Amino acid sequence: KNQVEQSPQSLIILEGKNCTLQCNYTVSPFSNLRWYKQDTGRGPVSLTIMTFSENTKSNGRYTATLDADTKQSSLHITASQLSDSASYICVALFSGGYNKLIFGAGTRLAVHP
Amino acid sequence: EPEVTQTPSHQVTQMGQEVILRCVPISNHLYFYWYRQILGQKVEFLVSFYNNEISEKSEIFDDQFSVERPDGSNFTLKIRSTKLEDSAMYFCASSEAPPSSYNEQFFGPGTRLTVL
């Protein structure tokens, strides 16, 4: 079954600290993997997009990694800020005959002062 | 910066009523999508639309749902006879190129639909 699983479900960190969020996917065939940030009550906003041939992609303080062999991805946030408090969603593009984004449940990050 | 807009932000309706959710995609985009997110659950794909017809649809998108691009700017999702389980946040998205490419999908702020 095509699924995206994320861990942890929620995370609390102090402002200025780093954190890493994990994603495992069983989507096949797989075209690309995306990380989105979703503020409460808002639409998802794209952070990174990686194809299966890319290992790492950075966007400011966000760095995503992808291991297509183990079907794992991570999102590392450096020097967290209060505004980083949001849900971070891992999304895989299923590309078997038709194309569809398959979303994980997200990791809810809270950054405290 | 161009963005996807959606109206209304919140819609309350009685079970069995028809609702139309409206979206204005980014102007030069050609591919349009609807997603829904039931409270506390994952975002789920509903339908994609290109060249005035449905490209893909999920098993959720049954005969109660329809999409339309009535003019050059709006993209609508209609639910003919709402059920309690249709209560969710509905997101519209658009992209320049098909989802198989490297292109981003840009999401709107969502419409919260509450069915009573």
Interface residues (C-beta under 8 A of the other chain):
Chain A: S31 N32 G41 R42 G43 P44 V45 S46 I49 T51 I89 L93 S95 Y98 N99 K100 L101 I102 F103 G104 A105 G106
Chain B: V4 Y35 Q41 K42 V43 E44 F45 S48 S55 E56 S58 M89 F91 A93 P98 P99 S100 Y102 E104 Q105 F106 F107 G108 P109 G110 R112
